[in-house]
Amino acid sequence: MTTSRVLLYSKPGCHLCDDARTVIAQVCADLGTGFEEVDITTDPALMHAYGEQIPVTFVDGAQHDFWRVDEQRLRTALTR
């Protein structure tokens, strides 16, 4: 059973978001876990909170990274 342990806040047209999505998708596929992506432009509160930091990554409910996703750091967080 696949569960979503990773949450990615992103917005359309963001090249850093595209890069983060690629890394997250690969790591999650390798480790057999899911991820969820939320477009912050659909929620004014999320735009206000994260508009200058995207992409923002959460692991198990805690903020993990913003702007860039380090593959090894994400793997480490997901294998603890």
MMTF fields as JSON, N, C-alpha, C and O atoms, coordinates in Angstrom:
{
  "mmtfVersion": "1.0.0",
  "mmtfProducer": "UNKNOWN",
  "numBonds": 319,
  "numAtoms": 320,
  "numGroups": 80,
  "numChains": 1,
  "numModels": 1,
  "chainsPerModel": [1],
  "groupsPerChain": [80],
  "chainIdList": ["A"],
  "bondAtomList": [4, 2, 8, 6, 12, 10, 16, 14, 20, 18, 24, 22, 28, 26, 32, 30, 36, 34, 40, 38, 44, 42, 48, 46, 52, 50, 56, 54, 60, 58, 64, 62, 68, 66, 72, 70, 76, 74, 80, 78, 84, 82, 88, 86, 92, 90, 96, 94, 100, 98, 104, 102, 108, 106, 112, 110, 116, 114, 120, 118, 124, 122, 128, 126, 132, 130, 136, 134, 140, 138, 144, 142, 148, 146, 152, 150, 156, 154, 160, 158, 164, 162, 168, 166, 172, 170, 176, 174, 180, 178, 184, 182, 188, 186, 192, 190, 196, 194, 200, 198, 204, 202, 208, 206, 212, 210, 216, 214, 220, 218, 224, 222, 228, 226, 232, 230, 236, 234, 240, 238, 244, 242, 248, 246, 252, 250, 256, 254, 260, 258, 264, 262, 268, 266, 272, 270, 276, 274, 280, 278, 284, 282, 288, 286, 292, 290, 296, 294, 300, 298, 304, 302, 308, 306, 312, 310, 316, 314],
  "bondOrderList": [1, 1, 1, 1, 1, 1, 1, 1, 1, 1, 1, 1, 1, 1, 1, 1, 1, 1, 1, 1, 1, 1, 1, 1, 1, 1, 1, 1, 1, 1, 1, 1, 1, 1, 1, 1, 1, 1, 1, 1, 1, 1, 1, 1, 1, 1, 1, 1, 1, 1, 1, 1, 1, 1, 1, 1, 1, 1, 1, 1, 1, 1, 1, 1, 1, 1, 1, 1, 1, 1, 1, 1, 1, 1, 1, 1, 1, 1, 1],
  "groupList": [{"groupName": "MET", "atomNameList": ["N", "CA", "C", "O"], "elementList": ["N", "C", "C", "O"], "formalChargeList": [0, 0, 0, 0], "bondAtomList": [1, 0, 2, 1, 3, 2], "bondOrderList": [1, 1, 2], "singleLetterCode": "M", "chemCompType": "L-PEPTIDE LINKING"}, {"groupName": "THR", "atomNameList": ["N", "CA", "C", "O"], "elementList": ["N", "C", "C", "O"], "formalChargeList": [0, 0, 0, 0], "bondAtomList": [1, 0, 2, 1, 3, 2], "bondOrderList": [1, 1, 2], "singleLetterCode": "T", "chemCompType": "L-PEPTIDE LINKING"}, {"groupName": "SER", "atomNameList": ["N", "CA", "C", "O"], "elementList": ["N", "C", "C", "O"], "formalChargeList": [0, 0, 0, 0], "bondAtomList": [1, 0, 2, 1, 3, 2], "bondOrderList": [1, 1, 2], "singleLetterCode": "S", "chemCompType": "L-PEPTIDE LINKING"}, {"groupName": "ARG", "atomNameList": ["N", "CA", "C", "O"], "elementList": ["N", "C", "C", "O"], "formalChargeList": [0, 0, 0, 0], "bondAtomList": [1, 0, 2, 1, 3, 2], "bondOrderList": [1, 1, 2], "singleLetterCode": "R", "chemCompType": "L-PEPTIDE LINKING"}, {"groupName": "VAL", "atomNameList": ["N", "CA", "C", "O"], "elementList": ["N", "C", "C", "O"], "formalChargeList": [0, 0, 0, 0], "bondAtomList": [1, 0, 2, 1, 3, 2], "bondOrderList": [1, 1, 2], "singleLetterCode": "V", "chemCompType": "L-PEPTIDE LINKING"}, {"groupName": "LEU", "atomNameList": ["N", "CA", "C", "O"], "elementList": ["N", "C", "C", "O"], "formalChargeList": [0, 0, 0, 0], "bondAtomList": [1, 0, 2, 1, 3, 2], "bondOrderList": [1, 1, 2], "singleLetterCode": "L", "chemCompType": "L-PEPTIDE LINKING"}, {"groupName": "TYR", "atomNameList": ["N", "CA", "C", "O"], "elementList": ["N", "C", "C", "O"], "formalChargeList": [0, 0, 0, 0], "bondAtomList": [1, 0, 2, 1, 3, 2], "bondOrderList": [1, 1, 2], "singleLetterCode": "Y", "chemCompType": "L-PEPTIDE LINKING"}, {"groupName": "LYS", "atomNameList": ["N", "CA", "C", "O"], "elementList": ["N", "C", "C", "O"], "formalChargeList": [0, 0, 0, 0], "bondAtomList": [1, 0, 2, 1, 3, 2], "bondOrderList": [1, 1, 2], "singleLetterCode": "K", "chemCompType": "L-PEPTIDE LINKING"}, {"groupName": "PRO", "atomNameList": ["N", "CA", "C", "O"], "elementList": ["N", "C", "C", "O"], "formalChargeList": [0, 0, 0, 0], "bondAtomList": [1, 0, 2, 1, 3, 2], "bondOrderList": [1, 1, 2], "singleLetterCode": "P", "chemCompType": "L-PEPTIDE LINKING"}, {"groupName": "GLY", "atomNameList": ["N", "CA", "C", "O"], "elementList": ["N", "C", "C", "O"], "formalChargeList": [0, 0, 0, 0], "bondAtomList": [1, 0, 2, 1, 3, 2], "bondOrderList": [1, 1, 2], "singleLetterCode": "G", "chemCompType": "PEPTIDE LINKING"}, {"groupName": "CYS", "atomNameList": ["N", "CA", "C", "O"], "elementList": ["N", "C", "C", "O"], "formalChargeList": [0, 0, 0, 0], "bondAtomList": [1, 0, 2, 1, 3, 2], "bondOrderList": [1, 1, 2], "singleLetterCode": "C", "chemCompType": "L-PEPTIDE LINKING"}, {"groupName": "HIS", "atomNameList": ["N", "CA", "C", "O"], "elementList": ["N", "C", "C", "O"], "formalChargeList": [0, 0, 0, 0], "bondAtomList": [1, 0, 2, 1, 3, 2], "bondOrderList": [1, 1, 2], "singleLetterCode": "H", "chemCompType": "L-PEPTIDE LINKING"}, {"groupName": "ASP", "atomNameList": ["N", "CA", "C", "O"], "elementList": ["N", "C", "C", "O"], "formalChargeList": [0, 0, 0, 0], "bondAtomList": [1, 0, 2, 1, 3, 2], "bondOrderList": [1, 1, 2], "singleLetterCode": "D", "chemCompType": "L-PEPTIDE LINKING"}, {"groupName": "ALA", "atomNameList": ["N", "CA", "C", "O"], "elementList": ["N", "C", "C", "O"], "formalChargeList": [0, 0, 0, 0], "bondAtomList": [1, 0, 2, 1, 3, 2], "bondOrderList": [1, 1, 2], "singleLetterCode": "A", "chemCompType": "L-PEPTIDE LINKING"}, {"groupName": "ILE", "atomNameList": ["N", "CA", "C", "O"], "elementList": ["N", "C", "C", "O"], "formalChargeList": [0, 0, 0, 0], "bondAtomList": [1, 0, 2, 1, 3, 2], "bondOrderList": [1, 1, 2], "singleLetterCode": "I", "chemCompType": "L-PEPTIDE LINKING"}, {"groupName": "GLN", "atomNameList": ["N", "CA", "C", "O"], "elementList": ["N", "C", "C", "O"], "formalChargeList": [0, 0, 0, 0], "bondAtomList": [1, 0, 2, 1, 3, 2], "bondOrderList": [1, 1, 2], "singleLetterCode": "Q", "chemCompType": "L-PEPTIDE LINKING"}, {"groupName": "PHE", "atomNameList": ["N", "CA", "C", "O"], "elementList": ["N", "C", "C", "O"], "formalChargeList": [0, 0, 0, 0], "bondAtomList": [1, 0, 2, 1, 3, 2], "bondOrderList": [1, 1, 2], "singleLetterCode": "F", "chemCompType": "L-PEPTIDE LINKING"}, {"groupName": "GLU", "atomNameList": ["N", "CA", "C", "O"], "elementList": ["N", "C", "C", "O"], "formalChargeList": [0, 0, 0, 0], "bondAtomList": [1, 0, 2, 1, 3, 2], "bondOrderList": [1, 1, 2], "singleLetterCode": "E", "chemCompType": "L-PEPTIDE LINKING"}, {"groupName": "TRP", "atomNameList": ["N", "CA", "C", "O"], "elementList": ["N", "C", "C", "O"], "formalChargeList": [0, 0, 0, 0], "bondAtomList": [1, 0, 2, 1, 3, 2], "bondOrderList": [1, 1, 2], "singleLetterCode": "W", "chemCompType": "L-PEPTIDE LINKING"}],
  "groupTypeList": [0, 1, 1, 2, 3, 4, 5, 5, 6, 2, 7, 8, 9, 10, 11, 5, 10, 12, 12, 13, 3, 1, 4, 14, 13, 15, 4, 10, 13, 12, 5, 9, 1, 9, 16, 17, 17, 4, 12, 14, 1, 1, 12, 8, 13, 5, 0, 11, 13, 6, 9, 17, 15, 14, 8, 4, 1, 16, 4, 12, 9, 13, 15, 11, 12, 16, 18, 3, 4, 12, 17, 15, 3, 5, 3, 1, 13, 5, 1, 3],
  "groupIdList": [1, 2, 3, 4, 5, 6, 7, 8, 9, 10, 11, 12, 13, 14, 15, 16, 17, 18, 19, 20, 21, 22, 23, 24, 25, 26, 27, 28, 29, 30, 31, 32, 33, 34, 35, 36, 37, 38, 39, 40, 41, 42, 43, 44, 45, 46, 47, 48, 49, 50, 51, 52, 53, 54, 55, 56, 57, 58, 59, 60, 61, 62, 63, 64, 65, 66, 67, 68, 69, 70, 71, 72, 73, 74, 75, 76, 77, 78, 79, 80],
  "secStructList": [7, 7, 7, 3, 3, 3, 3, 3, 3, 3, 7, 6, 6, 7, 2, 2, 2, 2, 2, 2, 2, 2, 2, 2, 2, 2, 2, 2, 2, 2, 2, 6, 7, 3, 3, 3, 3, 3, 3, 4, 4, 4, 7, 2, 2, 2, 2, 2, 2, 2, 6, 6, 6, 7, 1, 3, 3, 3, 3, 6, 6, 3, 3, 3, 3, 3, 1, 7, 7, 7, 2, 2, 2, 2, 2, 2, 2, 2, 6, 7],
  "xCoordList": [0.838, 0.0, 0.89, 1.824, 0.599, 1.37, 0.7, -0.51, 1.487, 0.976, 1.739, 2.886, 1.102, 1.751, 2.427, 1.763, 3.731, 4.495, 5.07, 5.508, 5.068, 5.668, 4.583, 3.725, 4.64, 3.72, 4.567, 5.513, 4.219, 4.923, 3.964, 2.945, 4.284, 3.555, 4.255, 5.466, 3.484, 4.064, 3.076, 1.984, 3.496, 2.568, 2.956, 4.113, 1.993, 2.262, 3.329, 3.413, 4.136, 5.14, 6.402, 7.238, 6.548, 7.703, 8.724, 8.479, 9.876, 10.875, 11.499, 11.869, 11.619, 12.132, 11.147, 11.55, 9.856, 8.825, 8.934, 8.801, 9.178, 9.35, 10.544, 10.466, 11.645, 12.836, 12.554, 12.938, 11.883, 11.567, 10.66, 10.873, 9.656, 8.719, 9.465, 9.171, 10.421, 11.189, 11.96, 11.926, 12.65, 13.423, 12.489, 12.744, 11.423, 10.489, 9.855, 9.76, 9.424, 8.786, 9.747, 9.346, 11.01, 11.992, 12.276, 12.278, 12.513, 12.805, 11.611, 11.774, 10.433, 9.233, 8.989, 8.604, 9.207, 9.049, 10.06, 9.717, 11.301, 12.344, 12.014, 12.302, 11.407, 11.144, 9.727, 9.388, 8.91, 7.562, 6.61, 5.709, 6.814, 5.904, 5.314, 5.87, 4.196, 3.551, 3.874, 4.441, 3.494, 3.589, 2.367, 1.732, 2.061, 0.921, 1.456, 2.399, 0.839, 1.237, 0.03, -1.072, 0.253, -0.808, -0.381, 0.704, -1.241, -1.028, -1.43, -2.612, -0.452, -0.746, -1.577, -2.143, -1.658, -2.446, -3.937, -4.728, -4.332, -5.751, -6.209, -7.39, -5.284, -5.615, -4.87, -3.645, -5.591, -4.927, -4.043, -2.997, -4.441, -3.633, -2.299, -1.26, -2.328, -1.095, -0.209, 1.012, -0.818, -0.05, 0.66, 1.828, -0.057, 0.523, 1.665, 2.714, 1.449, 2.427, 3.664, 4.777, 3.48, 4.578, 4.934, 5.8, 4.293, 4.48, 5.915, 6.284, 6.731, 8.127, 9.091, 10.294, 8.588, 9.467, 9.327, 10.123, 8.36, 8.092, 9.246, 9.994, 9.387, 8.593, 8.935, 10.074, 7.935, 8.118, 7.757, 6.715, 8.616, 8.421, 8.221, 8.947, 7.219, 6.962, 7.146, 6.762, 7.73, 7.859, 7.218, 7.588, 6.26, 5.539, 4.998, 5.016, 4.516, 3.866, 4.774, 4.284, 6.093, 7.039, 7.733, 8.101, 7.909, 8.595, 9.999, 10.739, 10.352, 11.631, 12.585, 13.739, 12.133, 12.962, 12.119, 10.889, 12.805, 12.153, 13.155, 14.365, 12.666, 13.401, 13.991, 13.722, 14.772, 15.374, 15.213, 15.149, 15.15, 15.049, 16.342, 16.707, 17.025, 18.24, 17.839, 17.228, 18.196, 17.785, 18.242, 17.441, 19.497, 20.011, 19.356, 19.047, 19.15, 18.507, 17.078, 16.625, 16.368, 15.002, 15.011, 14.204, 15.907, 16.008, 16.263, 15.655, 17.169, 17.492, 16.268, 15.989, 15.537, 14.338, 13.283, 12.577, 13.173, 12.149, 12.555, 11.713, 13.799, 14.239, 14.555, 15.059, 14.257, 14.469, 13.44, 13.445],
  "yCoordList": [-1.179, 0.0, 1.253, 1.357, 2.179, 3.409, 4.502, 4.707, 5.196, 6.322, 7.567, 7.491, 8.711, 9.982, 10.543, 11.005, 10.498, 11.074, 12.422, 13.18, 12.721, 13.955, 14.843, 14.387, 16.119, 17.123, 18.192, 18.713, 18.509, 19.531, 20.676, 20.487, 21.859, 23.064, 23.674, 23.892, 23.947, 24.454, 25.41, 25.661, 25.938, 26.71, 26.53, 26.241, 26.699, 26.517, 27.496, 28.636, 27.028, 27.873, 28.068, 28.903, 27.329, 27.453, 26.368, 25.181, 26.788, 25.8, 25.081, 23.913, 25.758, 25.078, 24.013, 22.966, 24.285, 23.3, 22.07, 20.938, 22.304, 21.191, 20.332, 19.104, 20.985, 20.257, 19.471, 18.307, 20.11, 19.453, 18.247, 17.185, 18.41, 17.319, 16.104, 14.97, 16.339, 15.246, 14.478, 13.248, 15.202, 14.557, 13.815, 12.66, 14.459, 13.838, 12.593, 11.565, 12.671, 11.512, 10.331, 9.196, 10.583, 9.502, 8.883, 7.659, 9.709, 9.205, 8.434, 7.349, 8.985, 8.302, 6.982, 5.996, 6.954, 5.706, 4.666, 3.499, 5.093, 4.176, 3.592, 2.426, 4.409, 3.987, 3.458, 3.036, 3.472, 2.925, 3.763, 3.233, 5.064, 5.951, 6.94, 7.162, 7.526, 8.472, 9.901, 10.192, 10.795, 12.213, 12.91, 12.448, 14.018, 14.837, 16.205, 16.713, 16.795, 18.134, 19.053, 18.696, 20.242, 21.235, 22.512, 23.039, 23.002, 24.263, 25.396, 25.558, 26.183, 27.231, 28.372, 29.163, 28.469, 29.558, 29.353, 30.259, 28.163, 27.888, 28.267, 28.136, 28.738, 29.05, 30.318, 30.295, 31.43, 32.676, 32.559, 33.205, 31.755, 31.589, 30.908, 31.296, 29.901, 29.228, 30.158, 30.15, 30.963, 31.935, 32.918, 33.249, 33.376, 34.328, 33.685, 34.297, 32.455, 31.774, 31.312, 31.384, 30.843, 30.176, 30.782, 30.251, 31.865, 32.433, 32.761, 32.684, 33.124, 33.477, 32.323, 32.47, 31.186, 30.062, 28.864, 27.931, 28.853, 27.631, 27.225, 28.074, 25.951, 24.882, 24.668, 24.857, 24.276, 23.951, 22.48, 22.024, 21.759, 20.331, 20.044, 20.551, 19.221, 18.734, 17.224, 16.546, 16.702, 15.259, 14.926, 15.473, 14.028, 13.609, 14.806, 14.815, 15.816, 16.964, 18.096, 19.139, 17.92, 18.964, 19.544, 18.807, 20.859, 21.467, 20.909, 20.851, 20.501, 19.829, 20.717, 20.886, 21.276, 22.087, 23.182, 23.134, 24.17, 25.107, 25.512, 25.406, 25.963, 26.335, 25.149, 24.979, 24.333, 23.169, 21.936, 22.036, 20.779, 19.52, 18.751, 18.434, 18.455, 17.657, 16.182, 15.739, 15.433, 14.036, 13.216, 12.481, 13.321, 12.513, 12.906, 12.045, 14.181, 14.645, 14.118, 13.725, 14.114, 13.58, 12.085, 11.593, 11.359, 9.915, 9.612, 8.715, 10.379, 10.186, 10.421, 9.634, 11.489, 11.795, 10.703, 10.409, 10.105, 9.09, 7.704, 6.808, 7.509, 6.178, 6.127, 5.124, 7.208, 7.229, 6.387, 6.274],
  "zCoordList": [0.0, 0.0, 0.0, 0.796, -0.881, -0.983, -0.167, -0.26, 0.627, 1.395, 1.005, 0.564, 1.166, 0.838, 2.08, 3.008, 2.084, 3.193, 2.822, 3.687, 1.528, 1.029, 0.436, -0.32, 0.795, 0.254, -0.417, 0.173, -1.65, -2.417, -2.699, -3.363, -2.2, -2.562, -3.766, -3.747, -4.814, -6.052, -6.72, -6.211, -7.883, -8.697, -10.151, -10.455, -11.058, -12.481, -12.984, -12.527, -13.929, -14.543, -13.723, -14.066, -12.672, -11.771, -12.135, -11.92, -12.69, -13.095, -11.901, -12.011, -10.772, -9.575, -9.1, -8.593, -9.269, -8.913, -9.808, -9.343, -11.095, -12.027, -11.617, -11.627, -11.257, -10.814, -9.538, -9.423, -8.581, -7.309, -7.54, -6.955, -8.387, -8.681, -9.233, -8.857, -10.117, -10.711, -9.639, -9.606, -8.769, -7.692, -6.744, -6.402, -6.322, -5.374, -5.973, -5.303, -7.216, -7.857, -7.918, -7.661, -8.254, -8.347, -6.981, -6.843, -5.986, -4.645, -4.087, -3.529, -4.235, -3.72, -4.445, -3.818, -5.746, -6.492, -6.018, -5.826, -5.831, -5.362, -3.993, -3.723, -3.13, -1.75, -1.538, -0.432, -2.563, -2.462, -1.623, -0.972, -1.643, -0.933, -1.927, -3.003, -1.561, -2.452, -2.091, -1.038, -3.006, -2.693, -3.248, -4.196, -2.64, -3.039, -3.422, -2.815, -4.438, -4.864, -4.776, -5.193, -4.228, -4.086, -4.798, -4.552, -5.678, -6.386, -5.445, -5.139, -4.985, -4.005, -4.583, -3.83, -5.917, -6.514, -6.323, -6.59, -5.861, -5.642, -4.242, -3.92, -3.402, -2.011, -1.587, -1.467, -1.357, -0.975, 0.267, 0.34, 1.231, 2.449, 2.133, 2.667, 1.271, 0.876, 0.051, 0.206, -0.827, -1.614, -0.692, -0.897, 0.318, 1.267, 2.061, 2.265, 2.502, 3.355, 2.59, 3.112, 1.367, 0.665, -0.696, -1.392, -1.083, -2.409, -2.772, -3.944, -1.796, -2.063, -1.82, -2.039, -1.375, -1.025, -1.948, -1.849, -2.829, -3.572, -4.466, -4.951, -4.681, -4.102, -2.627, -2.202, -1.872, -0.458, -0.287, -0.759, 0.381, 0.59, 2.07, 2.925, 2.351, 3.702, 3.704, 2.751, 4.768, 4.967, 6.303, 7.341, 6.26, 7.467, 8.248, 9.479, 7.519, 8.138, 8.574, 9.006, 8.473, 8.884, 7.655, 6.74, 7.637, 6.498, 6.392, 7.374, 5.186, 4.94, 4.138, 4.531, 3.043, 2.153, 1.514, 1.535, 0.945, 0.04, -1.029, -0.825, -2.138, -3.354, -4.081, -5.27, -3.432, -4.086, -3.191, -1.966, -3.84, -3.108, -3.325, -4.457, -2.234, -2.286, -2.209, -1.236, -3.254, -3.341, -2.141, -1.564, -1.755, -0.643, 0.683, 1.507, 0.879, 2.12, 2.219, 3.293, 1.078, 1.062, 1.328, 2.116, 0.687, 0.939, 2.42, 3.004, 2.999, 4.421, 5.285, 6.189, 5.02, 5.804, 5.679, 6.644, 4.509, 4.28, 4.744, 4.802, 5.07, 5.524, 7.016, 7.521, 7.702, 9.163, 9.841, 11.067]
}
